[in-house]
Amino acid sequence: MQHPNVSLTGSLSVGKMASSNSARYRLARSGEKSRRHPSAEGLPVSEAQEFRHAPVMEREVVEAFANVPAGHIVDATLGGAGHSVALLEARSDISVIGIDRDETALEAARARLAPFAGRVTTRRAAFGDLGEVLTEMLSGLGATHISGALFDLGVSSPQFDVAERGFSYRVEAPLDMRMDRSQALTASDIVNTYDRDEIARILRENADERFARRIADAIILARPINTTSQLAATVTAAIPAATRRRGGHPAKRTFQALRIEVNAELTQIPAALDAAIDATCVGGRVAVISYHSGEDRIVKEIFRTAESGGCACRPGLPCACGAVPRVRRVRIARRPSDVEIESNPRARSAQFRVVEKLAVR
Ligand SMILES: C[S@@+](CC[C@H](N)C(=O)[O-])C[C@H]1O[C@@H](n2cnc3c(N)ncnc32)[C@H](O)[C@@H]1O
């Protein structure tokens, strides 16, 4: 399923030098703390180190792909390439097909992956189009299947931390929130042109916001809303004072919901996972790290259907509909360790699910 506003471009080669922008996008394996100003999630980030993304559950990801057949692994959310580097280092017999729809992330990833030239191909694309993208890329690589695919969903730390991208309620910026900056739809379009019911639906469905209708009313009244700070103040004022004092920032859910809508984050997952499972060879694996319940629900459902082969027979009775399981579930740590969460608080909501492709009998 493709978001109408997500644009796709052609193939990008690996090994290009990093731009001055991507130099700021260096990655770290663990979250480093700073003293200067807060990041979007309240994590301290120094000016010099603000463009870093620590790969979540890196050890578990390497373990998940440790025994897949040699070949190509798709990193469908390349980001700054932390997971890809770990996989390339762990397995000399695999290469990576790296996909991201954020050009800035791709630039940073290409620079980071330069030492692995010859084992990496990158493409700017939305993973919702994985089926077509893979058909084309695999034919260019002279391959028919992949050995597996990794999806590390959501937003990277650099996307959150660069104020002008408008993802954060903590810093003043235009209401943007696009991962793909060539896309037309921005958060400002939603906030300033969608009707009250649509805004309330987005807040409810994408972030389980209890005060969706109150916030939607407040947004309509406050229009035009041009900046993250204006939106954060409008949302904060709309939430009852007693609730405001509890939990995290009152605008956190609204920002999450808008970001998900702008980037069609949930609607692309089913087609992407189906395409990945289809393209994976027997014994290959598809792994997903998700960060909130909406994402995880979709992943669980797609994997469950692939496990049962879409069997619609009554649970407990032998299958009479002839459904053929496509995958089996792989038992692997579902959650990051406490040690990881302590060193990288952004890992705290991560959930990891892995399936392995079965032979068709
Ligand atoms: C959590 S980060 C991945 C970080 C990466 N695993 C690493 O180790 O650096 C998610 C990345 O996926 C990209 N992304 C999110 N949704 C996408 C989609 N539908 N299609 C392509 N890329 C997407 C974002 O632009 C972001 O760079």
The ligand as an SDF file (V2000), in Angstrom:
LIG
                    3D

 27 29  0  0  0  0  0  0  0  0999 V2000
   14.3620    3.6230   13.8680 C   0  0  0  0  0  0  0  0  0  0  0  0
   15.1130    4.2330   12.4400 S   0  0  0  0  0  0  0  0  0  0  0  0
   16.1500    2.9250   11.9050 C   0  0  0  0  0  0  0  0  0  0  0  0
   17.5070    2.9820   12.5220 C   0  0  0  0  0  0  0  0  0  0  0  0
   18.4600    1.9240   11.9960 C   0  0  0  0  0  0  0  0  0  0  0  0
   17.9880    0.5810   12.2650 N   0  0  0  0  0  0  0  0  0  0  0  0
   19.8420    2.1280   12.5770 C   0  0  0  0  0  0  0  0  0  0  0  0
   20.3960    1.1770   13.1520 O   0  0  0  0  0  0  0  0  0  0  0  0
   20.3820    3.2200   12.4320 O   0  0  0  0  0  0  0  0  0  0  0  0
   13.8240    4.1290   11.2850 C   0  0  0  0  0  0  0  0  0  0  0  0
   14.2090    4.5750    9.8840 C   0  0  0  0  0  0  0  0  0  0  0  0
   13.2290    4.0540    9.0150 O   0  0  0  0  0  0  0  0  0  0  0  0
   12.8580    5.0250    8.0770 C   0  0  0  0  0  0  0  0  0  0  0  0
   11.4800    4.7190    7.7290 N   0  0  0  0  0  0  0  0  0  0  0  0
   10.3940    4.7750    8.5270 C   0  0  0  0  0  0  0  0  0  0  0  0
    9.3050    4.4120    7.8500 N   0  0  0  0  0  0  0  0  0  0  0  0
    9.7170    4.0960    6.5990 C   0  0  0  0  0  0  0  0  0  0  0  0
    9.0410    3.6320    5.4360 C   0  0  0  0  0  0  0  0  0  0  0  0
    7.7320    3.4330    5.4210 N   0  0  0  0  0  0  0  0  0  0  0  0
    9.7720    3.4010    4.3300 N   0  0  0  0  0  0  0  0  0  0  0  0
   11.1250    3.5860    4.3340 C   0  0  0  0  0  0  0  0  0  0  0  0
   11.8080    4.0390    5.4080 N   0  0  0  0  0  0  0  0  0  0  0  0
   11.1070    4.2840    6.5170 C   0  0  0  0  0  0  0  0  0  0  0  0
   13.0310    6.3450    8.7710 C   0  0  0  0  0  0  0  0  0  0  0  0
   13.2810    7.3610    7.8320 O   0  0  0  0  0  0  0  0  0  0  0  0
   14.2340    6.0820    9.6730 C   0  0  0  0  0  0  0  0  0  0  0  0
   15.4270    6.4700    9.0550 O   0  0  0  0  0  0  0  0  0  0  0  0
  1  2  1  0
  2  3  1  0
  2 10  1  0
  3  4  1  0
  4  5  1  0
  5  6  1  0
  5  7  1  0
  7  8  2  0
  7  9  1  0
 10 11  1  0
 11 12  1  0
 11 26  1  0
 12 13  1  0
 13 14  1  0
 13 24  1  0
 14 15  1  0
 14 23  1  0
 15 16  2  0
 16 17  1  0
 17 18  1  0
 17 23  2  0
 18 19  1  0
 18 20  2  0
 20 21  1  0
 21 22  2  0
 22 23  1  0
 24 25  1  0
 24 26  1  0
 26 27  1  0
M  CHG  2   2   1   9  -1
M  END
$$$$
